[in-house]
Amino acid sequence: MNAPVPTIGDLFPHSKRATVPFDVAIGQDFDTVRLPEQAARQILRLCAHIRPHPVGAAIAHGDDWVLILPPRSGYGVRWPWPVNHFEAGTLSVPPLSAGPDRAPYWVRRGNDDGRVFTAPLHLHAVLPLLASAPRRTHHSRTG
C-alpha cells in the first residue's frame, strides 16, 4: 500500500495561518532545488505529457523557483546546471495567501494530484535538455 502523499499543509502547517514568510529547515522532511524561472518553466513544458505531472509545488524567490523534493533526493547524485540542490539550510516558505505581488509566493501548489514533491528522477532526466539555455551562477546558501 502506498504512503499518503503529503500536501503543503502537511509539510508546512504554519503556511495556512501565516501572514509573512517563515523559515523551515531543509533536510529532514524535504530537499530543495533552486533554478532560474525560465528553466523551471521549460521543465514544466518538457514534462507536460507525463501523468501525473512530475513537478510538484514551487515557490518563486525573485527570478528563481524552488522545487521541493523528497528528503535525501540528492544522496549520491550530481545535479547538473542549472540546478542548485540543497539538503541542508533553510527555505523561506510563503503563506498560502501570498500572491505574485509578495515575494516569496507559491507558483504551484502541487501537481494535478496535489503532490508537493517533485519527482527527482524525472527532473534529473530532463536537465540535459536545458543545456542550450543561458547560464547563471548562484552563490546562495539557502534553498
C-alpha positions in Angstrom: 0.0 0.0 0.0 1.3 3.5 -0.9 2.1 6.0 1.8 -0.2 9.1 1.8 1.1 11.9 -0.4 2.0 15.0 1.8 0.3 18.3 1.0 1.7 21.8 1.5 -0.3 21.9 4.8 1.2 18.6 5.9 4.8 19.7 5.1 4.4 23.3 6.2 1.4 23.5 8.6 2.3 27.1 9.5 1.7 28.2 5.9 -2.1 28.0 6.4 -2.2 30.8 9.1 1.0 32.7 8.4 0.8 36.2 7.1 4.5 36.6 6.4 7.2 34.1 5.1 8.8 31.9 7.7 11.9 29.7 7.6 11.9 25.9 7.7 15.0 23.7 7.9 15.8 21.8 4.8 16.9 18.2 5.2 14.8 16.0 7.5 11.4 16.3 5.7 12.4 17.6 2.3 15.3 18.7 0.0 15.1 21.6 -2.5 16.4 22.6 -5.8 16.7 26.2 -6.9 16.8 27.1 -10.6 16.1 30.0 -12.8 12.4 30.6 -13.5 12.9 30.2 -17.3 14.5 26.8 -16.8 11.6 25.7 -14.4 9.1 26.8 -17.0 10.9 24.8 -19.7 10.9 21.7 -17.4 7.1 22.1 -16.9 6.7 22.1 -20.7 9.0 19.2 -21.3 7.1 17.1 -18.7 3.6 18.2 -19.7 2.8 14.8 -21.3 3.6 12.8 -18.1 0.7 11.9 -15.8 0.7 12.7 -13.0 2.9 15.7 -13.8 6.3 15.1 -12.1 6.7 18.7 -10.9 5.0 19.4 -7.6 4.9 22.6 -5.6 7.1 25.5 -6.5 8.0 28.7 -4.7 9.1 31.9 -6.5 12.0 33.7 -5.0 12.9 36.6 -7.2 14.0 35.3 -10.6 14.3 31.8 -9.3 11.9 28.9 -8.5 12.4 26.5 -5.7 11.1 22.9 -6.2 10.5 20.7 -3.2 12.0 17.2 -3.4 11.6 14.1 -1.1 14.3 14.1 1.6 17.7 12.7 0.6 17.0 13.1 -3.1 20.5 14.3 -3.7 22.2 11.4 -2.0 25.0 10.2 -4.4 23.7 12.4 -7.2 25.5 15.2 -9.0 22.9 17.7 -10.0 23.8 19.5 -13.3 23.4 23.1 -14.2 21.1 25.0 -13.9 20.0 23.3 -10.6 21.4 24.0 -7.2 20.4 21.2 -4.9 20.1 21.7 -1.1 19.9 19.0 1.5 20.6 21.5 4.4 20.0 25.1 5.1 16.7 27.0 5.3 13.8 27.6 3.0 11.7 30.7 3.2 8.1 29.4 3.0 5.4 31.9 1.9 2.0 31.9 3.4 -0.6 30.2 1.3 -2.3 33.5 0.9 0.7 35.2 -0.7 0.2 36.2 -4.3 2.7 37.3 -7.0 2.8 40.8 -5.6 4.5 39.5 -2.5 7.8 37.5 -2.7 8.2 34.7 -2.0 5.0 33.2 -3.2 3.6 29.8 -4.3 3.8 29.5 -8.1 2.5 25.9 -8.0 0.7 24.3 -5.0 1.4 20.8 -6.3 0.7 18.8 -9.4 -2.8 17.8 -10.6 -2.9 15.2 -7.8 -1.8 17.7 -5.1 1.7 16.2 -4.9 4.1 18.6 -3.2 7.2 16.7 -4.0 8.8 17.0 -7.5 9.9 13.5 -8.8 13.7 13.7 -8.7 14.3 11.1 -11.3 12.1 12.8 -13.9 13.7 16.2 -13.0 17.2 14.8 -13.3 16.4 13.2 -16.7 15.2 16.4 -18.3 18.0 18.7 -17.1 20.4 17.8 -20.0 17.7 19.2 -22.4 18.2 22.7 -20.8 21.9 22.8 -21.9 21.3 25.4 -24.5 19.8 28.0 -22.1 22.0 30.9 -20.9 23.9 30.1 -17.7 23.7 31.9 -14.4 25.7 31.3 -11.3 24.3 31.1 -7.8 26.1 31.6 -4.6 23.2 31.4 -2.2 23.3 29.1 0.8 19.6 28.8 1.0 17.1 26.8 -1.0 
